[in-house]
Structures are given as structure tokens and as C-alpha cells.
Amino acid sequence: MAGELPASFVQQFREAAPSYRPGQNEEADALFNPSITARPLHVPMAGQIQKRLNREMEYFWAFDRLGQNPYHERVDRLRAVGFEYATTKDVQMAVDDVIKGKDDKGFSNEIRNGDLRLMKVPKQRWLEIRKSQQLQAIMMMNPRGKAMGDDGTVMGVQSLIPGVRTTVTDEPIEDIRARAVVSDAAKDLADGQIRGNASVVSKDSINKTRG
């Protein structure tokens, strides 16, 4: 009862089944038989590509149902925008049964896993599609799809106005007004020196805008 098994397990087995004798259980006999090597079962996935023969293409499983209620709209729409059916010249599949309708040379353009059919598209086009999807995902992470500033924060409407800096503050309006310096526009334009830090909008202008 030696070999690959830990000594502690062998001891526990003997204590738990002191009357066990070879021949009572085939699997237990195999477990303690050093002439039998443990070999795991690795079953390949039916849709697994074992080797990519054409690396200029990217491969994609698309829904394509056969039978009494066929549905080919998905593959037809993909073909309309540049996708094609993958062939045995493009890929080597892990399971040969997914290759349908091979000719006498072993060629087929129908690689099918149930209701899925393997398609291909040029890698450049695939990267363009993936980039578009990633950009859409990034925009969806922002509230209501608003634009982001350089620091990654969401920009409001005021921040999008060119040349206008907007700040949100909890400071009382009286304190802000106390620091306001309204310059004389004529003097500022005359010598090119900006003396103020605030502007004044008349009530008439506001009423005209609202009207």
C-alpha cells in the first residue's frame, strides 16, 4: 500500500477498514496498486480551436440554428458587414465532429457546434469592433453618458464652455461679493491690463434672456 498515496491516508484507511482484503472493490484495489498510473480524463471542448492556421483572422461563434425552425439572420447580418464562414484551412478543431460536410480532400466551410457556427473576420476589423465596444463601455460608466475631464471627473455643462472656468463652492454669497473687484472695461482695453476678477450683468439683460 505504498507509492503515490500519502502514508497518513494509508494509515487512516487501515484503521477505518481493518478487515478489507484485495478483490472486494476494484477501484480500491486500483488505488493501492502501484502498477496502475493515475491518468486524468481531459475531454476537449467541442467548440475549442486546437490550432489557428490563419492568424490574420479572428474567429467568432455566431448563432445559426438549423432544423424545423431555422434561424440564419445573425450570420447573414455578420456576412453583410465583412464576416465570413471559417474553414478547415483557417483552423484545426479539437473535436473533428464539429466539421460538417467535408469533401474528398477534407475541406469544409461549415464548422458547427450545435446552433453555433464558426465565423472569421480580418483581425484589423475585429480590433476596430472591440475598440468601439470598449469606448461605449467607458462612456456608460459616466452618469448619463456625460463627457469626462482630463482628471477623469464628469464635466458639467458650464465646464464645457470654452474659456470659462467654473467652480462650485459652499461659501456664502456675501463673502464672494466682498472679494469681487469689477474693473473698468475701457481702461483694461486701453492698456491691456485686467484689474478685476468679476463681471456685472444687468437685470435687464437677464430678463431679455429669460424672455
VMD Tcl script that draws the C-alpha trace (Angstrom):
set ca {
  {0.00 0.00 0.00}
  {2.83 2.39 -0.69}
  {3.58 4.50 -3.72}
  {1.76 7.73 -4.65}
  {-0.58 7.77 -1.66}
  {0.38 9.75 1.49}
  {1.38 7.49 4.37}
  {-1.16 9.21 6.61}
  {-4.01 8.29 4.23}
  {-2.88 4.64 4.07}
  {-2.81 4.50 7.87}
  {-6.30 6.03 8.15}
  {-7.64 3.54 5.56}
  {-6.26 0.57 7.51}
  {-7.76 1.86 10.72}
  {-11.16 2.53 9.11}
  {-11.34 -0.80 7.23}
  {-9.16 -3.31 9.10}
  {-10.94 -6.29 7.50}
  {-10.51 -5.10 3.90}
  {-8.94 -7.66 1.56}
  {-7.91 -7.32 -2.12}
  {-10.70 -8.30 -4.51}
  {-13.51 -6.72 -2.52}
  {-13.52 -3.50 -4.56}
  {-11.81 -2.97 -7.92}
  {-11.43 0.80 -7.54}
  {-9.94 0.47 -4.06}
  {-7.54 -2.17 -5.38}
  {-6.52 0.15 -8.24}
  {-5.96 2.98 -5.77}
  {-3.34 0.96 -3.92}
  {-1.91 -0.82 -6.99}
  {1.47 0.81 -7.93}
  {1.31 -0.73 -11.43}
  {-1.73 1.43 -12.31}
  {-0.81 5.06 -13.12}
  {-3.26 7.83 -12.32}
  {-4.18 9.48 -15.63}
  {-6.83 12.27 -15.56}
  {-9.55 12.49 -18.19}
  {-9.10 15.62 -20.29}
  {-12.10 15.94 -22.57}
  {-11.68 18.71 -25.15}
  {-14.50 21.19 -25.59}
  {-16.46 20.63 -28.79}
  {-16.00 24.25 -29.86}
  {-12.34 24.52 -28.90}
  {-9.88 25.61 -31.59}
  {-6.81 23.44 -31.25}
  {-4.65 25.41 -33.69}
  {-5.12 28.62 -35.66}
  {-3.79 28.06 -39.15}
  {-4.73 31.52 -40.43}
  {-3.59 34.09 -37.87}
  {-4.64 37.06 -39.97}
  {-8.21 36.34 -38.93}
  {-10.11 36.49 -35.66}
  {-12.76 33.81 -35.00}
  {-16.24 34.20 -33.61}
  {-19.07 31.75 -32.83}
  {-22.38 33.10 -34.19}
  {-25.90 31.79 -33.57}
  {-27.15 29.84 -36.60}
  {-29.99 27.41 -35.95}
  {-30.91 24.58 -38.29}
  {-33.79 22.10 -38.05}
  {-37.52 22.66 -38.28}
  {-37.30 26.28 -37.13}
  {-34.12 27.57 -38.81}
  {-32.71 30.97 -37.94}
  {-29.88 32.42 -40.05}
  {-30.42 36.14 -39.50}
  {-27.40 36.55 -37.21}
  {-24.86 35.01 -39.61}
  {-26.44 36.78 -42.60}
  {-26.09 40.15 -40.89}
  {-22.48 39.43 -39.94}
  {-21.66 38.40 -43.51}
  {-23.11 41.69 -44.71}
  {-20.50 43.63 -42.68}
  {-17.43 41.59 -43.59}
  {-17.58 38.33 -41.63}
  {-17.11 35.03 -43.48}
  {-17.53 31.37 -42.61}
  {-14.38 29.86 -41.12}
  {-12.98 26.83 -42.96}
  {-10.68 23.93 -42.27}
  {-7.91 25.96 -43.91}
  {-8.27 28.54 -41.15}
  {-8.41 26.40 -38.03}
  {-7.77 22.94 -36.69}
  {-10.51 21.94 -34.27}
  {-10.02 19.90 -31.09}
  {-13.08 17.77 -31.92}
  {-13.35 16.65 -35.53}
  {-17.12 16.02 -35.32}
  {-17.87 19.76 -35.41}
  {-16.64 19.86 -39.01}
  {-19.62 19.19 -41.28}
  {-19.83 18.20 -44.94}
  {-16.15 17.60 -45.66}
  {-15.27 16.94 -49.29}
  {-12.92 14.20 -50.52}
  {-9.94 16.41 -49.61}
  {-11.18 17.01 -46.09}
  {-12.17 20.63 -46.73}
  {-15.27 22.22 -45.23}
  {-16.54 25.74 -44.64}
  {-19.12 24.60 -42.10}
  {-17.70 24.29 -38.61}
  {-20.68 23.93 -36.31}
  {-21.19 23.31 -32.60}
  {-24.91 22.80 -32.14}
  {-26.63 26.08 -33.02}
  {-23.33 27.94 -33.30}
  {-21.31 28.36 -36.49}
  {-17.70 29.46 -36.55}
  {-17.08 32.68 -38.49}
  {-13.99 34.75 -39.21}
  {-13.17 38.42 -39.75}
  {-9.88 40.23 -40.52}
  {-8.04 40.96 -37.28}
  {-7.87 44.70 -38.01}
  {-11.66 44.84 -38.35}
  {-12.05 42.82 -35.17}
  {-9.85 45.26 -33.23}
  {-11.92 48.15 -34.56}
  {-15.10 46.45 -33.29}
  {-13.58 45.72 -29.90}
  {-12.32 49.30 -29.52}
  {-15.78 50.63 -30.32}
  {-17.30 48.35 -27.67}
  {-14.71 49.40 -25.09}
  {-15.32 53.10 -25.73}
  {-19.05 52.59 -25.35}
  {-18.47 50.78 -22.04}
  {-16.27 53.63 -20.78}
  {-18.92 56.21 -21.67}
  {-21.64 54.14 -19.96}
  {-19.67 54.25 -16.70}
  {-20.28 58.03 -16.57}
  {-23.62 59.35 -15.30}
  {-25.95 59.93 -18.25}
  {-23.06 59.50 -20.66}
  {-21.51 62.88 -19.79}
  {-18.04 63.80 -21.03}
  {-15.00 63.41 -18.78}
  {-12.37 65.98 -17.94}
  {-8.63 65.36 -18.04}
  {-8.71 64.20 -14.42}
  {-11.39 61.59 -15.12}
  {-14.20 63.52 -13.43}
  {-17.52 64.17 -15.11}
  {-17.73 67.61 -16.72}
  {-20.87 69.69 -16.36}
  {-22.36 71.98 -18.99}
  {-20.57 75.03 -17.56}
  {-17.21 73.27 -17.75}
  {-17.73 72.63 -21.45}
  {-17.94 76.36 -22.28}
  {-14.60 77.37 -23.86}
  {-12.63 79.93 -21.88}
  {-14.94 79.91 -18.85}
  {-13.71 78.43 -15.60}
  {-16.48 77.24 -13.28}
  {-16.10 76.46 -9.57}
  {-18.67 75.01 -7.18}
  {-18.40 76.31 -3.59}
  {-20.32 76.28 -0.29}
  {-19.03 79.74 0.62}
  {-21.70 82.36 1.48}
  {-22.51 84.70 -1.39}
  {-21.74 87.74 0.79}
  {-18.11 86.62 1.23}
  {-17.73 86.08 -2.51}
  {-19.15 89.52 -3.28}
  {-16.80 91.12 -0.74}
  {-13.78 89.89 -2.72}
  {-15.19 90.88 -6.11}
  {-13.31 93.59 -8.00}
  {-15.12 94.97 -11.04}
  {-12.69 96.64 -13.42}
  {-13.27 99.41 -15.91}
  {-13.53 97.79 -19.32}
  {-12.34 100.93 -21.12}
  {-9.15 101.15 -19.03}
  {-8.49 97.41 -19.34}
  {-8.73 97.56 -23.11}
  {-6.62 100.73 -23.28}
  {-3.51 99.32 -21.63}
  {-4.21 95.57 -21.87}
  {-4.15 95.06 -18.08}
  {-7.01 93.20 -16.42}
  {-7.59 94.68 -12.97}
  {-10.78 92.96 -11.90}
  {-11.90 89.42 -11.08}
  {-15.65 89.71 -11.61}
  {-18.23 90.91 -14.11}
  {-21.61 92.52 -13.69}
  {-24.74 91.51 -15.55}
  {-27.68 93.87 -15.51}
  {-31.18 92.75 -14.60}
  {-32.39 93.94 -17.99}
  {-30.01 91.52 -19.72}
  {-31.23 88.65 -17.56}
  {-34.87 89.48 -18.27}
  {-34.20 89.67 -22.00}
  {-32.50 86.26 -21.89}
  {-35.40 84.71 -19.98}
  {-37.92 86.26 -22.30}
}
mol new
graphics top color blue
foreach p $ca { graphics top sphere $p radius 0.5 }
foreach p [lrange $ca 0 end-1] q [lrange $ca 1 end] { graphics top cylinder $p $q radius 0.2 }
display resetview
